[in-house]
Amino acid sequence: MTAVTASMVKELRDRTGLAMMEGKGALTEGDGGVEVAIDHVSKSGQAKAAKKAGNIAADGAITIVQNGNKAILLEVNCQTDFVAKDDNFKNFSDKVATAALAANETDAAKIAELKLEDGTTVEETRVALVQKIGENIQVRRAKIVEGENLAVYKHGLKIGVVVSYTGDADTGKGIAMHVAAFNPVAVNAEGVSAELIAKEKEIAEAKALESGKPANIVEKMVVGSVEKYLNEVALDRQMYVIDNDKKVADVLKATGTVVAQFVRFEVGEGIEKKAEMSFADEVAAAQAAAAQ
């Protein structure tokens, strides 16, 4: 059996990012051969990533990369806020976003197949990162925005916005900040989907009918409720975040700015999270497991 030396452990760590003790174990199983150990680490990482894939990854970060008149928003998920702040996680997200923008690719399955600068695929790098960090990590979604002018805004790691506009640059930046804060669903009422309006109308009708009012009054109540909803979700009808005395539409008109499109990503949107277990429940579960 070949003796495992410190230089071998260092080489393995440099090439795989594996911790010292894990690297020594891999070299021992590989009978001291670095290449064999790397193969073992790769297979072990794939198995670990497959096992971790069952864990809910609802935390993470939004990354935005811009190149000229194109920008990409990318959501990469992990299990904890601690990992979302980790430099290895951040570097992975930046590399994936850069590669996806260069390839003009937004499909998560196809992004996984893209090659990074070091020659490895996104999926290979993701698996290695899961092996190193020990959490489920997933590239969830991406969106590319193009336009004559782009305004980019990030609120910490959790919210990212890109606005495509023409006109005043300061207003464009302000609108990006506004979208992050108020989360509109469309630029104007005409852009709100028929599905969303129908859903709101259904809710309003149910509430109005409970009032016992005559049919003509119920109809007016429903119309009023839908109008109120549109005022809340259409960007141009909202009160401007920087000046609450003005509507966004007034600000856009005054500055000659036109918003063509905006995209807003928030970490974990639509991901169903498990209810957090209380400390008392954790203790009870541990005691029950110990008694078995």
C-alpha distance (Angstrom), angle and dihedral (degrees) to the residues before:
residue distance angle dihedral
M1 . . .
T2 3.82 . .
A3 3.81 114.8 .
V4 3.80 114.9 -114.2
T5 3.81 109.3 -125.7
A6 3.79 131.3 -162.7
S7 3.81 90.4 -114.5
M8 3.83 90.1 56.8
V9 3.80 91.2 50.7
K10 3.82 90.1 48.6
E11 3.81 92.5 49.4
L12 3.79 91.2 49.5
R13 3.79 91.1 48.5
D14 3.82 92.1 48.4
R15 3.80 91.4 50.7
T16 3.81 100.0 40.3
G17 3.81 107.3 18.5
L18 3.81 89.2 -125.3
A19 3.81 118.6 157.1
M20 3.82 117.0 -105.6
M21 3.82 98.3 -106.0
E22 3.81 93.3 43.4
G23 3.80 89.3 48.3
K24 3.79 92.0 50.5
G25 3.80 89.6 50.4
A26 3.81 91.8 50.6
L27 3.82 91.2 49.1
T28 3.79 91.0 49.7
E29 3.81 91.2 51.7
G30 3.80 88.4 46.4
D31 3.82 90.1 51.5
G32 3.80 92.2 -115.5
G33 3.80 97.0 -53.0
V34 3.79 113.9 131.5
E35 3.82 94.8 -156.3
V36 3.81 92.0 49.5
A37 3.81 89.2 47.6
I38 3.82 90.9 51.7
D39 3.80 89.8 52.2
H40 3.81 89.2 49.5
V41 3.82 91.0 49.2
S42 3.81 90.7 49.4
K43 3.80 93.2 52.2
S44 3.79 91.5 42.7
G45 3.80 90.0 50.1
Q46 3.80 92.3 51.4
A47 3.80 90.4 51.6
K48 3.80 91.7 47.0
A49 3.81 92.2 47.9
A50 3.81 90.6 50.1
K51 3.80 90.0 50.9
K52 3.81 93.1 46.8
A53 3.82 91.3 48.6
G54 3.80 88.7 81.5
N55 3.80 91.3 62.0
I56 3.80 116.4 95.3
A57 3.81 110.1 -109.6
A58 3.80 104.5 -165.1
D59 3.80 99.2 142.9
G60 3.80 124.9 69.6
A61 3.78 138.9 101.3
I62 3.78 143.7 -73.2
T63 3.80 114.0 -127.3
I64 3.81 124.2 -165.0
V65 3.80 123.5 -165.6
Q66 3.81 121.5 -179.2
N67 3.77 129.9 -163.6
G68 3.79 113.8 178.8
N69 3.79 110.7 -60.1
K70 3.82 93.5 -7.7
A71 3.79 129.4 77.0
I72 3.78 133.8 174.2
L73 3.79 129.2 -148.5
L74 3.80 113.2 -155.5
E75 3.80 129.2 -174.0
V76 3.80 116.9 -157.0
N77 3.79 116.2 -178.9
C78 3.77 132.9 -150.7
Q79 3.80 132.6 164.9
T80 3.81 102.7 -105.8
D81 3.79 140.2 34.3
F82 3.81 88.0 -127.0
V83 3.81 91.9 64.9
A84 3.82 91.8 42.3
K85 3.82 87.2 63.4
D86 3.82 93.8 46.6
D87 3.82 114.8 115.5
N88 3.81 92.2 -133.5
F89 3.81 90.0 55.5
K90 3.81 92.0 46.2
N91 3.81 92.4 49.1
F92 3.80 91.1 49.4
S93 3.81 91.4 50.9
D94 3.82 92.2 48.6
K95 3.81 92.8 49.3
V96 3.80 93.0 47.9
A97 3.81 92.8 47.8
T98 3.81 91.5 48.9
A99 3.81 92.4 49.3
A100 3.81 93.2 45.7
L101 3.81 92.7 50.0
A102 3.81 91.7 48.3
A103 3.81 89.7 50.9
N104 3.82 92.3 42.3
E105 3.81 87.2 -128.5
T106 3.82 127.3 148.6
D107 3.81 102.6 162.4
A108 3.82 108.2 106.0
A109 3.81 94.0 -145.8
K110 3.81 91.7 52.4
I111 3.80 92.5 43.5
A112 3.82 87.5 58.4
E113 3.82 88.6 62.4
L114 3.82 95.9 51.0
K115 3.79 119.0 112.5
L116 3.80 119.2 -122.1
E117 3.81 125.0 -147.1
D118 3.81 93.1 -89.3
G119 3.81 91.4 56.6
T120 3.81 97.1 -107.3
T121 3.78 121.7 117.6
V122 3.79 123.1 -112.7
E123 3.81 89.3 -110.8
E124 3.80 93.5 51.1
T125 3.79 90.2 49.8
R126 3.81 91.6 46.7
V127 3.81 91.7 52.3
A128 3.81 90.7 49.7
L129 3.81 90.1 49.8
V130 3.80 91.8 51.5
Q131 3.81 87.7 51.2
K132 3.80 91.0 50.8
I133 3.81 100.7 41.0
G134 3.80 100.4 31.5
E135 3.81 99.1 -134.8
N136 3.78 134.6 104.5
I137 3.82 107.6 -96.5
Q138 3.80 122.0 -172.2
V139 3.79 135.7 178.0
R140 3.79 97.6 -135.8
R141 3.81 110.8 176.4
A142 3.78 145.8 -20.4
K143 3.79 137.7 -164.2
I144 3.80 129.7 -168.6
V145 3.81 119.7 -149.5
E146 3.80 122.8 -164.6
G147 3.78 129.4 -172.8
E148 3.78 149.4 132.0
N149 3.81 88.9 -93.4
L150 3.80 128.5 15.5
A151 3.80 127.5 -161.7
V152 3.80 116.1 -162.9
Y153 3.80 126.5 -163.2
K154 3.80 131.8 173.6
H155 3.78 125.9 -171.1
G156 3.79 102.8 -157.0
L157 3.79 113.1 -62.2
K158 3.79 96.4 -47.2
I159 3.82 108.1 64.0
G160 3.79 129.9 42.0
V161 3.81 130.0 177.5
V162 3.79 134.8 -174.2
V163 3.81 119.7 -172.6
S164 3.81 123.9 -166.3
Y165 3.81 110.3 -154.0
T166 3.78 148.3 146.1
G167 3.79 123.4 -134.9
D168 3.79 132.7 29.9
A169 3.82 116.7 28.0
D170 3.81 95.9 -151.7
T171 3.79 90.5 51.4
G172 3.80 89.9 49.2
K173 3.81 90.1 54.7
G174 3.79 90.7 46.5
I175 3.80 91.4 51.6
A176 3.81 90.8 51.4
M177 3.81 89.4 53.5
H178 3.81 90.0 46.3
V179 3.81 92.7 52.0
A180 3.80 89.9 51.5
A181 3.81 91.3 52.3
F182 3.82 102.3 38.8
N183 3.82 102.4 29.9
P184 3.83 100.3 -145.3
V185 3.80 116.8 -168.4
A186 3.82 98.2 -144.5
V187 3.81 142.1 10.5
N188 3.82 91.3 -111.7
A189 3.81 141.0 -3.3
E190 3.80 91.3 -90.3
G191 3.80 88.7 60.6
V192 3.81 95.2 55.4
S193 3.80 107.4 106.3
A194 3.81 120.3 -108.8
E195 3.79 87.7 -126.3
L196 3.81 93.0 59.9
I197 3.81 92.2 45.8
A198 3.82 91.7 48.8
K199 3.80 90.5 50.6
E200 3.80 92.1 50.1
K201 3.81 90.7 46.5
E202 3.81 90.8 52.2
I203 3.81 91.4 52.0
A204 3.82 91.5 46.4
E205 3.82 92.6 49.6
A206 3.79 92.2 51.3
K207 3.81 91.4 51.7
A208 3.81 93.4 44.0
L209 3.80 93.4 50.6
E210 3.80 90.0 53.4
S211 3.80 88.2 62.0
G212 3.81 91.5 67.7
K213 3.82 91.3 -134.1
P214 3.84 122.0 149.7
A215 3.82 117.5 -84.6
N216 3.82 94.3 -105.0
I217 3.80 90.9 53.0
V218 3.81 91.1 46.4
E219 3.81 89.3 53.8
K220 3.81 91.5 52.6
M221 3.80 90.7 47.8
V222 3.80 90.6 53.0
V223 3.81 92.6 48.7
G224 3.79 89.8 49.5
S225 3.81 92.6 49.0
V226 3.80 92.8 50.3
E227 3.81 90.9 48.0
K228 3.81 89.9 50.5
Y229 3.82 89.3 50.7
L230 3.82 91.9 51.6
N231 3.81 90.1 50.1
E232 3.80 88.1 55.1
V233 3.82 99.6 46.6
A234 3.83 106.3 30.9
L235 3.82 110.2 90.0
D236 3.80 96.8 -141.2
R237 3.82 92.2 51.7
Q238 3.80 96.0 51.3
M239 3.81 123.4 97.9
Y240 3.81 108.4 -103.3
V241 3.80 114.1 -103.0
I242 3.82 93.4 -138.6
D243 3.82 95.2 45.7
N244 3.80 113.8 24.6
D245 3.82 91.5 -169.4
K246 3.80 91.7 68.0
K247 3.78 134.5 61.4
V248 3.78 117.9 -128.2
A249 3.82 89.3 -115.1
D250 3.82 90.1 59.1
V251 3.81 92.2 49.9
L252 3.80 92.1 48.9
K253 3.80 92.0 49.2
A254 3.81 93.9 46.9
T255 3.81 93.0 51.5
G256 3.80 97.7 38.0
T257 3.79 91.4 -118.8
V258 3.80 124.9 149.8
V259 3.80 122.6 -166.2
A260 3.79 110.7 -145.9
Q261 3.80 98.0 177.5
F262 3.78 143.9 -20.1
V263 3.79 133.8 -163.7
R264 3.79 123.2 -161.6
F265 3.81 123.6 -171.1
E266 3.79 123.6 -171.1
V267 3.80 121.3 -174.2
G268 3.78 114.2 -104.2
E269 3.82 97.9 8.7
G270 3.80 108.2 164.4
I271 3.81 95.4 3.5
E272 3.78 111.9 129.1
K273 3.78 109.5 -132.9
K274 3.78 126.5 -156.4
A275 3.79 114.8 -113.8
E276 3.79 110.1 -99.6
M277 3.80 114.2 -108.8
S278 3.80 116.1 -123.2
F279 3.80 120.2 -123.0
A280 3.81 90.4 -109.5
D281 3.81 90.9 52.4
E282 3.82 90.6 48.3
V283 3.81 90.7 53.3
A284 3.81 91.3 47.2
A285 3.82 91.3 49.1
A286 3.81 91.3 49.1
Q287 3.80 91.4 49.8
A288 3.80 91.5 48.4
A289 3.80 91.2 50.0
A290 3.81 91.5 48.7
A291 3.80 91.2 51.1
Q292 3.82 92.7 56.3
